[in-house]
């Protein structure tokens, strides 16, 4: 059995909001087209429920 590959993104509060809004818009478009939203729903919930972590020191952009 092959191991499933996972990806980890680090997003600030603003970027997290953008991803949530984009997924929600995609979901609304699918609903309007009467297409299934299952996978978008799953990713949207994962994004909303993603754990937060405090960043120590300077951010990458400040280095």
mmCIF file as Biopython writes it, N, C-alpha, C and O atoms, coordinates in Angstrom:
data_model
#
loop_
_atom_site.group_PDB
_atom_site.id
_atom_site.type_symbol
_atom_site.label_atom_id
_atom_site.label_alt_id
_atom_site.label_comp_id
_atom_site.label_asym_id
_atom_site.label_entity_id
_atom_site.label_seq_id
_atom_site.pdbx_PDB_ins_code
_atom_site.Cartn_x
_atom_site.Cartn_y
_atom_site.Cartn_z
_atom_site.occupancy
_atom_site.B_iso_or_equiv
_atom_site.auth_seq_id
_atom_site.auth_asym_id
_atom_site.pdbx_PDB_model_num
ATOM 1   N N  . UNK A ? 1  ? 0.849   -1.183 0.000   1.0 0.0 1  A 1 
ATOM 2   C CA . UNK A ? 1  ? 0.000   0.000  0.000   1.0 0.0 1  A 1 
ATOM 3   C C  . UNK A ? 1  ? 0.895   1.246  0.000   1.0 0.0 1  A 1 
ATOM 4   O O  . UNK A ? 1  ? 1.759   1.400  0.863   1.0 0.0 1  A 1 
ATOM 5   N N  . UNK A ? 2  ? 0.681   2.112  -0.956  1.0 0.0 2  A 1 
ATOM 6   C CA . UNK A ? 2  ? 1.491   3.327  -1.089  1.0 0.0 2  A 1 
ATOM 7   C C  . UNK A ? 2  ? 1.131   4.332  0.001   1.0 0.0 2  A 1 
ATOM 8   O O  . UNK A ? 2  ? -0.027  4.462  0.396   1.0 0.0 2  A 1 
ATOM 9   N N  . UNK A ? 3  ? 2.140   5.027  0.469   1.0 0.0 3  A 1 
ATOM 10  C CA . UNK A ? 3  ? 1.933   6.048  1.484   1.0 0.0 3  A 1 
ATOM 11  C C  . UNK A ? 3  ? 1.356   7.297  0.846   1.0 0.0 3  A 1 
ATOM 12  O O  . UNK A ? 3  ? 1.831   7.744  -0.197  1.0 0.0 3  A 1 
ATOM 13  N N  . UNK A ? 4  ? 0.335   7.858  1.468   1.0 0.0 4  A 1 
ATOM 14  C CA . UNK A ? 4  ? -0.300  9.058  0.928   1.0 0.0 4  A 1 
ATOM 15  C C  . UNK A ? 4  ? 0.595   10.278 1.156   1.0 0.0 4  A 1 
ATOM 16  O O  . UNK A ? 4  ? 1.122   10.475 2.251   1.0 0.0 4  A 1 
ATOM 17  N N  . UNK A ? 5  ? 0.757   11.081 0.125   1.0 0.0 5  A 1 
ATOM 18  C CA . UNK A ? 5  ? 1.566   12.293 0.224   1.0 0.0 5  A 1 
ATOM 19  C C  . UNK A ? 5  ? 0.719   13.410 0.802   1.0 0.0 5  A 1 
ATOM 20  O O  . UNK A ? 5  ? -0.437  13.584 0.416   1.0 0.0 5  A 1 
ATOM 21  N N  . UNK A ? 6  ? 1.289   14.163 1.721   1.0 0.0 6  A 1 
ATOM 22  C CA . UNK A ? 6  ? 0.594   15.294 2.315   1.0 0.0 6  A 1 
ATOM 23  C C  . UNK A ? 6  ? 1.396   16.558 2.081   1.0 0.0 6  A 1 
ATOM 24  O O  . UNK A ? 6  ? 2.619   16.520 1.950   1.0 0.0 6  A 1 
ATOM 25  N N  . UNK A ? 7  ? 0.699   17.670 2.031   1.0 0.0 7  A 1 
ATOM 26  C CA . UNK A ? 7  ? 1.333   18.977 1.864   1.0 0.0 7  A 1 
ATOM 27  C C  . UNK A ? 7  ? 0.977   19.848 3.065   1.0 0.0 7  A 1 
ATOM 28  O O  . UNK A ? 7  ? -0.128  19.771 3.601   1.0 0.0 7  A 1 
ATOM 29  N N  . UNK A ? 8  ? 1.918   20.662 3.471   1.0 0.0 8  A 1 
ATOM 30  C CA . UNK A ? 8  ? 1.704   21.564 4.594   1.0 0.0 8  A 1 
ATOM 31  C C  . UNK A ? 8  ? 1.948   22.984 4.100   1.0 0.0 8  A 1 
ATOM 32  O O  . UNK A ? 8  ? 2.999   23.280 3.532   1.0 0.0 8  A 1 
ATOM 33  N N  . UNK A ? 9  ? 0.978   23.853 4.318   1.0 0.0 9  A 1 
ATOM 34  C CA . UNK A ? 9  ? 1.101   25.265 3.951   1.0 0.0 9  A 1 
ATOM 35  C C  . UNK A ? 9  ? 1.174   26.101 5.211   1.0 0.0 9  A 1 
ATOM 36  O O  . UNK A ? 9  ? 0.507   25.803 6.202   1.0 0.0 9  A 1 
ATOM 37  N N  . UNK A ? 10 ? 1.972   27.132 5.176   1.0 0.0 10 A 1 
ATOM 38  C CA . UNK A ? 10 ? 2.011   28.089 6.263   1.0 0.0 10 A 1 
ATOM 39  C C  . UNK A ? 10 ? 1.415   29.381 5.737   1.0 0.0 10 A 1 
ATOM 40  O O  . UNK A ? 10 ? 1.968   30.011 4.836   1.0 0.0 10 A 1 
ATOM 41  N N  . UNK A ? 11 ? 0.280   29.771 6.309   1.0 0.0 11 A 1 
ATOM 42  C CA . UNK A ? 11 ? -0.434  30.961 5.859   1.0 0.0 11 A 1 
ATOM 43  C C  . UNK A ? 11 ? -0.617  31.920 7.023   1.0 0.0 11 A 1 
ATOM 44  O O  . UNK A ? 11 ? -0.848  31.495 8.154   1.0 0.0 11 A 1 
ATOM 45  N N  . UNK A ? 12 ? -0.513  33.217 6.744   1.0 0.0 12 A 1 
ATOM 46  C CA . UNK A ? 12 ? -0.853  34.176 7.788   1.0 0.0 12 A 1 
ATOM 47  C C  . UNK A ? 12 ? -2.375  34.333 7.810   1.0 0.0 12 A 1 
ATOM 48  O O  . UNK A ? 12 ? -3.085  33.739 6.998   1.0 0.0 12 A 1 
ATOM 49  N N  . UNK A ? 13 ? -2.852  35.127 8.736   1.0 0.0 13 A 1 
ATOM 50  C CA . UNK A ? 13 ? -4.297  35.288 8.920   1.0 0.0 13 A 1 
ATOM 51  C C  . UNK A ? 13 ? -4.981  35.780 7.643   1.0 0.0 13 A 1 
ATOM 52  O O  . UNK A ? 13 ? -6.065  35.311 7.295   1.0 0.0 13 A 1 
ATOM 53  N N  . UNK A ? 14 ? -4.356  36.709 6.959   1.0 0.0 14 A 1 
ATOM 54  C CA . UNK A ? 14 ? -4.912  37.275 5.729   1.0 0.0 14 A 1 
ATOM 55  C C  . UNK A ? 14 ? -4.989  36.221 4.626   1.0 0.0 14 A 1 
ATOM 56  O O  . UNK A ? 14 ? -6.025  36.078 3.976   1.0 0.0 14 A 1 
ATOM 57  N N  . UNK A ? 15 ? -3.905  35.487 4.415   1.0 0.0 15 A 1 
ATOM 58  C CA . UNK A ? 15 ? -3.864  34.451 3.388   1.0 0.0 15 A 1 
ATOM 59  C C  . UNK A ? 15 ? -4.878  33.341 3.684   1.0 0.0 15 A 1 
ATOM 60  O O  . UNK A ? 15 ? -5.529  32.826 2.775   1.0 0.0 15 A 1 
ATOM 61  N N  . UNK A ? 16 ? -5.003  32.985 4.951   1.0 0.0 16 A 1 
ATOM 62  C CA . UNK A ? 16 ? -5.974  31.964 5.367   1.0 0.0 16 A 1 
ATOM 63  C C  . UNK A ? 16 ? -7.388  32.401 4.976   1.0 0.0 16 A 1 
ATOM 64  O O  . UNK A ? 16 ? -8.177  31.597 4.480   1.0 0.0 16 A 1 
ATOM 65  N N  . UNK A ? 17 ? -7.696  33.659 5.200   1.0 0.0 17 A 1 
ATOM 66  C CA . UNK A ? 17 ? -9.001  34.196 4.824   1.0 0.0 17 A 1 
ATOM 67  C C  . UNK A ? 17 ? -9.238  34.153 3.325   1.0 0.0 17 A 1 
ATOM 68  O O  . UNK A ? 17 ? -10.343 33.855 2.874   1.0 0.0 17 A 1 
ATOM 69  N N  . UNK A ? 18 ? -8.204  34.450 2.557   1.0 0.0 18 A 1 
ATOM 70  C CA . UNK A ? 18 ? -8.320  34.416 1.095   1.0 0.0 18 A 1 
ATOM 71  C C  . UNK A ? 18 ? -8.632  33.001 0.619   1.0 0.0 18 A 1 
ATOM 72  O O  . UNK A ? 18 ? -9.496  32.811 -0.237  1.0 0.0 18 A 1 
ATOM 73  N N  . UNK A ? 19 ? -7.941  32.016 1.164   1.0 0.0 19 A 1 
ATOM 74  C CA . UNK A ? 19 ? -8.172  30.628 0.760   1.0 0.0 19 A 1 
ATOM 75  C C  . UNK A ? 19 ? -9.599  30.206 1.109   1.0 0.0 19 A 1 
ATOM 76  O O  . UNK A ? 19 ? -10.273 29.571 0.298   1.0 0.0 19 A 1 
ATOM 77  N N  . UNK A ? 20 ? -10.057 30.553 2.298   1.0 0.0 20 A 1 
ATOM 78  C CA . UNK A ? 20 ? -11.421 30.210 2.705   1.0 0.0 20 A 1 
ATOM 79  C C  . UNK A ? 20 ? -12.435 30.865 1.775   1.0 0.0 20 A 1 
ATOM 80  O O  . UNK A ? 20 ? -13.377 30.209 1.329   1.0 0.0 20 A 1 
ATOM 81  N N  . UNK A ? 21 ? -12.255 32.152 1.476   1.0 0.0 21 A 1 
ATOM 82  C CA . UNK A ? 21 ? -13.185 32.842 0.576   1.0 0.0 21 A 1 
ATOM 83  C C  . UNK A ? 21 ? -13.180 32.242 -0.824  1.0 0.0 21 A 1 
ATOM 84  O O  . UNK A ? 21 ? -14.239 32.095 -1.436  1.0 0.0 21 A 1 
ATOM 85  N N  . UNK A ? 22 ? -12.007 31.894 -1.338  1.0 0.0 22 A 1 
ATOM 86  C CA . UNK A ? 22 ? -11.917 31.301 -2.680  1.0 0.0 22 A 1 
ATOM 87  C C  . UNK A ? 22 ? -12.614 29.945 -2.729  1.0 0.0 22 A 1 
ATOM 88  O O  . UNK A ? 22 ? -13.338 29.651 -3.680  1.0 0.0 22 A 1 
ATOM 89  N N  . UNK A ? 23 ? -12.399 29.123 -1.709  1.0 0.0 23 A 1 
ATOM 90  C CA . UNK A ? 23 ? -13.062 27.819 -1.665  1.0 0.0 23 A 1 
ATOM 91  C C  . UNK A ? 23 ? -14.579 27.981 -1.538  1.0 0.0 23 A 1 
ATOM 92  O O  . UNK A ? 23 ? -15.340 27.235 -2.154  1.0 0.0 23 A 1 
ATOM 93  N N  . UNK A ? 24 ? -15.006 28.942 -0.749  1.0 0.0 24 A 1 
ATOM 94  C CA . UNK A ? 24 ? -16.447 29.169 -0.587  1.0 0.0 24 A 1 
ATOM 95  C C  . UNK A ? 24 ? -17.075 29.649 -1.896  1.0 0.0 24 A 1 
ATOM 96  O O  . UNK A ? 24 ? -18.181 29.233 -2.242  1.0 0.0 24 A 1 
ATOM 97  N N  . UNK A ? 25 ? -16.373 30.523 -2.628  1.0 0.0 25 A 1 
ATOM 98  C CA . UNK A ? 25 ? -16.872 30.966 -3.933  1.0 0.0 25 A 1 
ATOM 99  C C  . UNK A ? 25 ? -16.960 29.800 -4.918  1.0 0.0 25 A 1 
ATOM 100 O O  . UNK A ? 25 ? -17.922 29.688 -5.678  1.0 0.0 25 A 1 
ATOM 101 N N  . UNK A ? 26 ? -15.941 28.932 -4.894  1.0 0.0 26 A 1 
ATOM 102 C CA . UNK A ? 26 ? -15.959 27.759 -5.761  1.0 0.0 26 A 1 
ATOM 103 C C  . UNK A ? 26 ? -17.149 26.871 -5.400  1.0 0.0 26 A 1 
ATOM 104 O O  . UNK A ? 26 ? -17.839 26.358 -6.282  1.0 0.0 26 A 1 
ATOM 105 N N  . UNK A ? 27 ? -17.384 26.693 -4.107  1.0 0.0 27 A 1 
ATOM 106 C CA . UNK A ? 27 ? -18.523 25.881 -3.654  1.0 0.0 27 A 1 
ATOM 107 C C  . UNK A ? 27 ? -19.842 26.481 -4.134  1.0 0.0 27 A 1 
ATOM 108 O O  . UNK A ? 27 ? -20.716 25.762 -4.617  1.0 0.0 27 A 1 
ATOM 109 N N  . UNK A ? 28 ? -19.982 27.795 -4.001  1.0 0.0 28 A 1 
ATOM 110 C CA . UNK A ? 28 ? -21.207 28.465 -4.450  1.0 0.0 28 A 1 
ATOM 111 C C  . UNK A ? 28 ? -21.405 28.317 -5.955  1.0 0.0 28 A 1 
ATOM 112 O O  . UNK A ? 28 ? -22.530 28.119 -6.413  1.0 0.0 28 A 1 
ATOM 113 N N  . UNK A ? 29 ? -20.325 28.410 -6.726  1.0 0.0 29 A 1 
ATOM 114 C CA . UNK A ? 29 ? -20.413 28.221 -8.178  1.0 0.0 29 A 1 
ATOM 115 C C  . UNK A ? 29 ? -20.888 26.806 -8.514  1.0 0.0 29 A 1 
ATOM 116 O O  . UNK A ? 29 ? -21.732 26.615 -9.389  1.0 0.0 29 A 1 
ATOM 117 N N  . UNK A ? 30 ? -20.332 25.818 -7.803  1.0 0.0 30 A 1 
ATOM 118 C CA . UNK A ? 30 ? -20.741 24.431 -8.042  1.0 0.0 30 A 1 
ATOM 119 C C  . UNK A ? 30 ? -22.208 24.219 -7.696  1.0 0.0 30 A 1 
ATOM 120 O O  . UNK A ? 30 ? -22.926 23.521 -8.412  1.0 0.0 30 A 1 
ATOM 121 N N  . UNK A ? 31 ? -22.649 24.818 -6.603  1.0 0.0 31 A 1 
ATOM 122 C CA . UNK A ? 31 ? -24.062 24.715 -6.224  1.0 0.0 31 A 1 
ATOM 123 C C  . UNK A ? 31 ? -24.934 25.339 -7.308  1.0 0.0 31 A 1 
ATOM 124 O O  . UNK A ? 31 ? -25.970 24.784 -7.672  1.0 0.0 31 A 1 
ATOM 125 N N  . UNK A ? 32 ? -24.517 26.485 -7.818  1.0 0.0 32 A 1 
ATOM 126 C CA . UNK A ? 32 ? -25.258 27.155 -8.884  1.0 0.0 32 A 1 
ATOM 127 C C  . UNK A ? 32 ? -25.342 26.326 -10.150 1.0 0.0 32 A 1 
ATOM 128 O O  . UNK A ? 32 ? -26.321 26.412 -10.890 1.0 0.0 32 A 1 
ATOM 129 N N  . UNK A ? 33 ? -24.310 25.517 -10.402 1.0 0.0 33 A 1 
ATOM 130 C CA . UNK A ? 33 ? -24.281 24.641 -11.577 1.0 0.0 33 A 1 
ATOM 131 C C  . UNK A ? 33 ? -24.886 23.273 -11.290 1.0 0.0 33 A 1 
ATOM 132 O O  . UNK A ? 33 ? -24.898 22.390 -12.148 1.0 0.0 33 A 1 
ATOM 133 N N  . UNK A ? 34 ? -25.388 23.113 -10.062 1.0 0.0 34 A 1 
ATOM 134 C CA . UNK A ? 34 ? -25.976 21.843 -9.610  1.0 0.0 34 A 1 
ATOM 135 C C  . UNK A ? 34 ? -24.999 20.683 -9.753  1.0 0.0 34 A 1 
ATOM 136 O O  . UNK A ? 34 ? -25.364 19.591 -10.188 1.0 0.0 34 A 1 
ATOM 137 N N  . UNK A ? 35 ? -23.747 20.944 -9.377  1.0 0.0 35 A 1 
ATOM 138 C CA . UNK A ? 35 ? -22.695 19.922 -9.403  1.0 0.0 35 A 1 
ATOM 139 C C  . UNK A ? 35 ? -22.339 19.552 -7.974  1.0 0.0 35 A 1 
ATOM 140 O O  . UNK A ? 35 ? -22.595 20.338 -7.062  1.0 0.0 35 A 1 
ATOM 141 N N  . UNK A ? 36 ? -21.756 18.376 -7.748  1.0 0.0 36 A 1 
ATOM 142 C CA . UNK A ? 36 ? -21.399 17.957 -6.383  1.0 0.0 36 A 1 
ATOM 143 C C  . UNK A ? 36 ? -20.314 18.847 -5.773  1.0 0.0 36 A 1 
ATOM 144 O O  . UNK A ? 36 ? -19.405 19.305 -6.466  1.0 0.0 36 A 1 
ATOM 145 N N  . UNK A ? 37 ? -20.428 19.079 -4.477  1.0 0.0 37 A 1 
ATOM 146 C CA . UNK A ? 37 ? -19.476 19.944 -3.771  1.0 0.0 37 A 1 
ATOM 147 C C  . UNK A ? 37 ? -18.663 19.177 -2.732  1.0 0.0 37 A 1 
ATOM 148 O O  . UNK A ? 37 ? -17.957 19.787 -1.929  1.0 0.0 37 A 1 
ATOM 149 N N  . UNK A ? 38 ? -18.753 17.869 -2.736  1.0 0.0 38 A 1 
ATOM 150 C CA . UNK A ? 38 ? -18.155 17.052 -1.673  1.0 0.0 38 A 1 
ATOM 151 C C  . UNK A ? 38 ? -16.682 17.360 -1.411  1.0 0.0 38 A 1 
ATOM 152 O O  . UNK A ? 38 ? -16.309 17.632 -0.270  1.0 0.0 38 A 1 
ATOM 153 N N  . UNK A ? 39 ? -15.843 17.323 -2.441  1.0 0.0 39 A 1 
ATOM 154 C CA . UNK A ? 39 ? -14.410 17.521 -2.230  1.0 0.0 39 A 1 
ATOM 155 C C  . UNK A ? 39 ? -14.105 18.946 -1.784  1.0 0.0 39 A 1 
ATOM 156 O O  . UNK A ? 39 ? -13.237 19.158 -0.938  1.0 0.0 39 A 1 
ATOM 157 N N  . UNK A ? 40 ? -14.810 19.919 -2.346  1.0 0.0 40 A 1 
ATOM 158 C CA . UNK A ? 40 ? -14.592 21.312 -1.940  1.0 0.0 40 A 1 
ATOM 159 C C  . UNK A ? 40 ? -15.017 21.489 -0.488  1.0 0.0 40 A 1 
ATOM 160 O O  . UNK A ? 40 ? -14.353 22.196 0.269   1.0 0.0 40 A 1 
ATOM 161 N N  . UNK A ? 41 ? -16.121 20.852 -0.091  1.0 0.0 41 A 1 
ATOM 162 C CA . UNK A ? 41 ? -16.573 20.904 1.300   1.0 0.0 41 A 1 
ATOM 163 C C  . UNK A ? 41 ? -15.504 20.361 2.242   1.0 0.0 41 A 1 
ATOM 164 O O  . UNK A ? 41 ? -15.228 20.951 3.287   1.0 0.0 41 A 1 
ATOM 165 N N  . UNK A ? 42 ? -14.903 19.228 1.866   1.0 0.0 42 A 1 
ATOM 166 C CA . UNK A ? 42 ? -13.866 18.618 2.703   1.0 0.0 42 A 1 
ATOM 167 C C  . UNK A ? 42 ? -12.661 19.531 2.862   1.0 0.0 42 A 1 
ATOM 168 O O  . UNK A ? 42 ? -12.160 19.718 3.971   1.0 0.0 42 A 1 
ATOM 169 N N  . UNK A ? 43 ? -12.197 20.097 1.759   1.0 0.0 43 A 1 
ATOM 170 C CA . UNK A ? 43 ? -11.021 20.970 1.812   1.0 0.0 43 A 1 
ATOM 171 C C  . UNK A ? 43 ? -11.351 22.255 2.572   1.0 0.0 43 A 1 
ATOM 172 O O  . UNK A ? 43 ? -10.520 22.751 3.334   1.0 0.0 43 A 1 
ATOM 173 N N  . UNK A ? 44 ? -12.540 22.792 2.376   1.0 0.0 44 A 1 
ATOM 174 C CA . UNK A ? 44 ? -12.959 23.996 3.087   1.0 0.0 44 A 1 
ATOM 175 C C  . UNK A ? 44 ? -12.970 23.750 4.594   1.0 0.0 44 A 1 
ATOM 176 O O  . UNK A ? 44 ? -12.472 24.574 5.362   1.0 0.0 44 A 1 
ATOM 177 N N  . UNK A ? 45 ? -13.535 22.620 5.017   1.0 0.0 45 A 1 
ATOM 178 C CA . UNK A ? 45 ? -13.557 22.309 6.450   1.0 0.0 45 A 1 
ATOM 179 C C  . UNK A ? 45 ? -12.156 22.085 7.002   1.0 0.0 45 A 1 
ATOM 180 O O  . UNK A ? 45 ? -11.861 22.515 8.117   1.0 0.0 45 A 1 
ATOM 181 N N  . UNK A ? 46 ? -11.290 21.422 6.245   1.0 0.0 46 A 1 
ATOM 182 C CA . UNK A ? 46 ? -9.903  21.235 6.694   1.0 0.0 46 A 1 
ATOM 183 C C  . UNK A ? 46 ? -9.215  22.583 6.865   1.0 0.0 46 A 1 
ATOM 184 O O  . UNK A ? 46 ? -8.463  22.786 7.819   1.0 0.0 46 A 1 
ATOM 185 N N  . UNK A ? 47 ? -9.471  23.496 5.947   1.0 0.0 47 A 1 
ATOM 186 C CA . UNK A ? 47 ? -8.845  24.818 6.000   1.0 0.0 47 A 1 
ATOM 187 C C  . UNK A ? 47 ? -9.355  25.607 7.203   1.0 0.0 47 A 1 
ATOM 188 O O  . UNK A ? 47 ? -8.577  26.242 7.915   1.0 0.0 47 A 1 
ATOM 189 N N  . UNK A ? 48 ? -10.656 25.561 7.419   1.0 0.0 48 A 1 
ATOM 190 C CA . UNK A ? 48 ? -11.247 26.279 8.554   1.0 0.0 48 A 1 
ATOM 191 C C  . UNK A ? 48 ? -10.722 25.724 9.867   1.0 0.0 48 A 1 
ATOM 192 O O  . UNK A ? 48 ? -10.415 26.483 10.787  1.0 0.0 48 A 1 
ATOM 193 N N  . UNK A ? 49 ? -10.616 24.396 9.960   1.0 0.0 49 A 1 
ATOM 194 C CA . UNK A ? 49 ? -10.216 23.740 11.207  1.0 0.0 49 A 1 
ATOM 195 C C  . UNK A ? 49 ? -8.709  23.562 11.361  1.0 0.0 49 A 1 
ATOM 196 O O  . UNK A ? 49 ? -8.264  22.949 12.332  1.0 0.0 49 A 1 
ATOM 197 N N  . UNK A ? 50 ? -7.921  24.077 10.437  1.0 0.0 50 A 1 
ATOM 198 C CA . UNK A ? 50 ? -6.468  23.903 10.504  1.0 0.0 50 A 1 
ATOM 199 C C  . UNK A ? 50 ? -5.920  24.502 11.799  1.0 0.0 50 A 1 
ATOM 200 O O  . UNK A ? 50 ? -6.313  25.598 12.199  1.0 0.0 50 A 1 
ATOM 201 N N  . UNK A ? 51 ? -5.017  23.779 12.446  1.0 0.0 51 A 1 
ATOM 202 C CA . UNK A ? 51 ? -4.459  24.289 13.708  1.0 0.0 51 A 1 
ATOM 203 C C  . UNK A ? 51 ? -3.569  25.505 13.474  1.0 0.0 51 A 1 
ATOM 204 O O  . UNK A ? 51 ? -2.986  25.674 12.402  1.0 0.0 51 A 1 
ATOM 205 N N  . UNK A ? 52 ? -3.479  26.333 14.485  1.0 0.0 52 A 1 
ATOM 206 C CA . UNK A ? 52 ? -2.597  27.496 14.408  1.0 0.0 52 A 1 
ATOM 207 C C  . UNK A ? 52 ? -1.320  27.199 15.197  1.0 0.0 52 A 1 
ATOM 208 O O  . UNK A ? 52 ? -1.295  26.356 16.094  1.0 0.0 52 A 1 
ATOM 209 N N  . UNK A ? 53 ? -0.279  27.913 14.833  1.0 0.0 53 A 1 
ATOM 210 C CA . UNK A ? 53 ? 0.992   27.758 15.517  1.0 0.0 53 A 1 
ATOM 211 C C  . UNK A ? 53 ? 1.614   29.137 15.625  1.0 0.0 53 A 1 
ATOM 212 O O  . UNK A ? 53 ? 1.639   29.899 14.659  1.0 0.0 53 A 1 
ATOM 213 N N  . UNK A ? 54 ? 2.112   29.447 16.802  1.0 0.0 54 A 1 
ATOM 214 C CA . UNK A ? 54 ? 2.769   30.739 16.977  1.0 0.0 54 A 1 
ATOM 215 C C  . UNK A ? 54 ? 4.132   30.691 16.313  1.0 0.0 54 A 1 
ATOM 216 O O  . UNK A ? 54 ? 4.841   29.687 16.390  1.0 0.0 54 A 1 
ATOM 217 N N  . UNK A ? 55 ? 4.488   31.783 15.664  1.0 0.0 55 A 1 
ATOM 218 C CA . UNK A ? 55 ? 5.771   31.887 14.981  1.0 0.0 55 A 1 
ATOM 219 C C  . UNK A ? 55 ? 6.749   32.571 15.909  1.0 0.0 55 A 1 
ATOM 220 O O  . UNK A ? 55 ? 6.455   33.620 16.482  1.0 0.0 55 A 1 
ATOM 221 N N  . UNK A ? 56 ? 7.909   31.971 16.051  1.0 0.0 56 A 1 
ATOM 222 C CA . UNK A ? 56 ? 8.950   32.556 16.906  1.0 0.0 56 A 1 
ATOM 223 C C  . UNK A ? 56 ? 9.906   33.374 16.057  1.0 0.0 56 A 1 
ATOM 224 O O  . UNK A ? 56 ? 10.233  32.990 14.934  1.0 0.0 56 A 1 
ATOM 225 N N  . UNK A ? 57 ? 10.340  34.467 16.577  1.0 0.0 57 A 1 
ATOM 226 C CA . UNK A ? 57 ? 11.328  35.270 15.870  1.0 0.0 57 A 1 
ATOM 227 C C  . UNK A ? 57 ? 10.757  35.982 14.674  1.0 0.0 57 A 1 
ATOM 228 O O  . UNK A ? 57 ? 9.548   36.197 14.584  1.0 0.0 57 A 1 
ATOM 229 N N  . UNK A ? 58 ? 11.626  36.348 13.753  1.0 0.0 58 A 1 
ATOM 230 C CA . UNK A ? 58 ? 11.229  37.082 12.552  1.0 0.0 58 A 1 
ATOM 231 C C  . UNK A ? 58 ? 10.607  36.136 11.531  1.0 0.0 58 A 1 
ATOM 232 O O  . UNK A ? 58 ? 10.950  34.956 11.457  1.0 0.0 58 A 1 
ATOM 233 N N  . UNK A ? 59 ? 9.692   36.684 10.752  1.0 0.0 59 A 1 
ATOM 234 C CA . UNK A ? 59 ? 9.102   35.897 9.672   1.0 0.0 59 A 1 
ATOM 235 C C  . UNK A ? 59 ? 10.110  35.790 8.540   1.0 0.0 59 A 1 
ATOM 236 O O  . UNK A ? 59 ? 11.108  36.509 8.519   1.0 0.0 59 A 1 
ATOM 237 N N  . UNK A ? 60 ? 9.851   34.905 7.612   1.0 0.0 60 A 1 
ATOM 238 C CA . UNK A ? 60 ? 10.758  34.716 6.473   1.0 0.0 60 A 1 
ATOM 239 C C  . UNK A ? 60 ? 10.912  35.990 5.666   1.0 0.0 60 A 1 
ATOM 240 O O  . UNK A ? 60 ? 11.994  36.284 5.158   1.0 0.0 60 A 1 
ATOM 241 N N  . UNK A ? 61 ? 9.828   36.749 5.546   1.0 0.0 61 A 1 
ATOM 242 C CA . UNK A ? 61 ? 9.840   37.967 4.739   1.0 0.0 61 A 1 
ATOM 243 C C  . UNK A ? 61 ? 10.734  39.055 5.352   1.0 0.0 61 A 1 
ATOM 244 O O  . UNK A ? 61 ? 11.251  39.912 4.636   1.0 0.0 61 A 1 
ATOM 245 N N  . UNK A ? 62 ? 10.909  39.016 6.669   1.0 0.0 62 A 1 
ATOM 246 C CA . UNK A ? 62 ? 11.704  40.035 7.346   1.0 0.0 62 A 1 
ATOM 247 C C  . UNK A ? 62 ? 13.186  39.713 7.327   1.0 0.0 62 A 1 
ATOM 248 O O  . UNK A ? 62 ? 14.005  40.584 7.618   1.0 0.0 62 A 1 
ATOM 249 N N  . UNK A ? 63 ? 13.553  38.477 6.990   1.0 0.0 63 A 1 
ATOM 250 C CA . UNK A ? 63 ? 14.964  38.068 7.018   1.0 0.0 63 A 1 
ATOM 251 C C  . UNK A ? 63 ? 15.712  38.579 5.828   1.0 0.0 63 A 1 
ATOM 252 O O  . UNK A ? 63 ? 16.909  38.326 5.697   1.0 0.0 63 A 1 
#
